[in-house]
Amino acid sequence: MEILAIIPVRGGSKGIPGKNIKLLANRPLVAYSIDAAKNSKYVTRTVVSTESPQIKQVVQALGAEVIDRPQELAQDETKTAPVLLQVLDYLKQNEDYEPDIVVLLQATCPLRDSKELDRAFELFFECEKHGCDSVFAGKMLGDTHSKWRKNPDTGRYECLYDYRNRPRRQDTDRHFPMLRETGATYIIKTSVMKEVKDFIGKYPEVYFDGTCLDIDTVEDFEAAAALIEQRQAKKDME
């Protein structure tokens, strides 16, 4: 079985310039996702998709394969799914290579290591027996009882439940719990991905991610560095 890991890494990060190759605990951020894929028991090939010559140089120095990304797929508004499909099209056209399974790894989730990734694969293989076609890493947010959110477009607060018919707290077990995609890991059958043009299929299962820090700010970098250093110190003591 061929399992392809794709790590999309764009050069034009605005929040933190050069974020994907910025040093985190003395290593480029993207290195952690490359390591997770290359050390996985299940991934058979790992590629990085980028349009940036600087990122390409860093990634190749880390021993990873690069698929050049067209500039039109490296814009601020570019979604991830077309980037993955471009990689698949490129490999099919140029190498007649088509994996059975694709796993998307976001470089901004450095705490997801190979062990965590392999646990997600094992869930996928088990659930596949019952009709599951994809797995994504998620985090439980609890139920919607008395929850509100601020709409970033309007600046107004919106309620996530019918507050005119406010439920009693003891009745909230009837409400579906909310999940958030952590962005760390998405596993999907290639045939399904090509059909739905996305990295979550029709019948997904959720892998509850214990390493869900997604780096977006300088503070996130600092928090991740501290956790990585703690993890390394623990390994050194074992």
N, C-alpha and C positions, 0 to 999 in steps of 0.2 A: 504494500500500500504506500502510495506517495502522498506525503503530507507537506505542504508548502507553507512556510511562515513568511508573511509579508509585513515589513515594518515601513510604513510611510513616513518620510522625514522631509518636511519642506524647509526651505531656507529662510522664508520671509516671516518669521515670527515677530509680531509687533510688540506684544506684552513684554517679552524678555528677548532682546536681540540675540540671535545665535543660540537660542534656548536648547535645541536638540543636540548640539555638540558642546554646550557649556559644561565646564568641569563640575562634577558632583562627586564629592569624596575622592578627588584626584583622577576621576575618569570621565570621559564624555558621557553625557546623559544617555545617548543612544546605545552605548556599550552594554548597559544592563539588559536591555531587551534582546540584543544580539546574543549575549551569553545565555539568556533564558531559552532561546530557541535552539542554539547550538548544543546546549547541554541536556536538552529534552530527550527522553527515551523514545519519543514518537515522531518528532519533526525530522524529515529526511532532507529538506533543503530550506535554506534561509536566504531571502533577498531583501534588500533595502531599496525602496523607490524614492528617488530624489531628483530635483532639477538643479541642485546646487553643486558646483565643482568643488567647493570647499568641504561640504559634507561628504561628497563622494570620496575625496582624498582621505578624510578621517575614517570613514567606514571601511575603505579598502585596507587601511593600515591596521584596522582591528580584525582583518581576515574575513570580512563579509563580502558577499556578492552584491553588486549594484545593478539595478535596472534603471536606465535613464528615463526620467519623467518629462513629458512634453510641457512646455511653459504654460499652455492653456489649462493644464491640470495642476498648476501650482499657484493659483490665485487665492486671494483671501476668501472668496466665496466658494471655492472648490470643495465639493463633498468628498468623503473618503471612498465610497463605493466605486465611482468611476476610476479612481486611481488603482484600486485592486483589479478591476476588470481590464484595465490597460496592461497591467503586468501579465495577467493570464493570456490576453491576446498576443502580447509580444512573445511570450514563451512558446505558445502554440505555433505561431507563424514562423519563428526563427529556429526553434529546436524540436518542434513537434512534441513538446512536453506539456502534459496536462495532469495536474495532481488529482487525487481522489478527494482530498480535503484541503481546505484553506484555513489557516489561522491568522487572524489579524492581531498584531501586537502594537499597541500604541507606545511610542518611545517615552511619553511623559509619565509612564507608570513603572518606575524603576524598581519598585519593591517586589514586583511579581517575578519570582525566580523560576528556575526549571522545575523545582518540586511542585510549586503552586500550579504551574502550567500543566504538568503531567496529571495532577489531580483533576483539572478541568477536562483533559482528554479522557481520563478514565470514566468520568461522569458521562461524557458524550458517548463513548462506546457502549456503556451500560444502557443509557436511555435510547440509543439508536435502535435497540432491539424492540422497543415499544413505539416506534414511529417518530422519534425525535429526529429533526434534521439539522439542528444547530444548538449551540450553547453559548451563552454570554455571561460574563462576570457581572454580578449585581450585588447591591447592598440593600438590606431591608431598612425602610424608613418609618415603619409603623403604620397605623391606620390613619384615616383622614379626619378623625374626630377633632373638631375645633381647630383645624389647620387652615392657615391662610398663606398666600404668597403675594409678592409684589410683582406686577407685570412690568418688565423692563422697558417695554415700548410705550405704555401709557403712564407709568409712574403710579398707577392706582393699585390698591390692594384687592385681590380676588379671593373669594372663599372656595375651599375645596370640598365643601359639603353644603347641603341646603340648610342655611342657618335660620330660615323661616320655619323649618320643621326640625328643630335641633334635636338630635338623638340623645338619649341618656348614655352616659359613659358605659354603663353595664351592658348596653346593647351594641357596643361597637364591635363585638366579635362577629357581627353580621356583615361588617364592611370589609371589603378587600384591602389587604395591606398594600402599601405602596413600595415599589422597588425603583432603585435608580441604577442605571448602567454605570459601572465604574470606569469603563473604557479600557480596562487592562487587557482583556482577552475576549476574542470572538472566534468561535470554531464553527465551520459550516461545510457541508458537502459542496463540492465544486459545481455539480449539476444543478443544485438548488440555487446557489449564488447566481449562476448565469440566468436562471429562470426568473428569479425575483429581482435581480439587479441590486442586491443589497447583501450585507454580511450577517443579517439575522433572517432565518428562514420562516416558513409558515408555522412550524411546530417547534418552537425553541424551548430549551430547558435553561434554568438559571443556575450558575455556579456561584455560590455565595463566597465572595472574595474577601479574604482576610488581610489583604495588602492593598487597600483601595486608595492610597494617596495618589492623586493625579496632579502633577506639577503644573502650575499656572502662574505662580507669583514667586518673587524672591523669597518670601516667607516659606513657601512650599519647598523651595530648594534647601533652605536651612533645616527644615523639619526632616526632609528625606535624608540629608547628609547625616544628621544625628542618629536616625534609625539605622542607616547602613553601617555607621561606625559601631553602634551597639551590637548589631548582628555579627560583624566581623570580630569584635572583642569576645563575643560568646563562642564563636567557632574556635578562636585561638585558645580559649580555656578548655575546650573539650579534648 
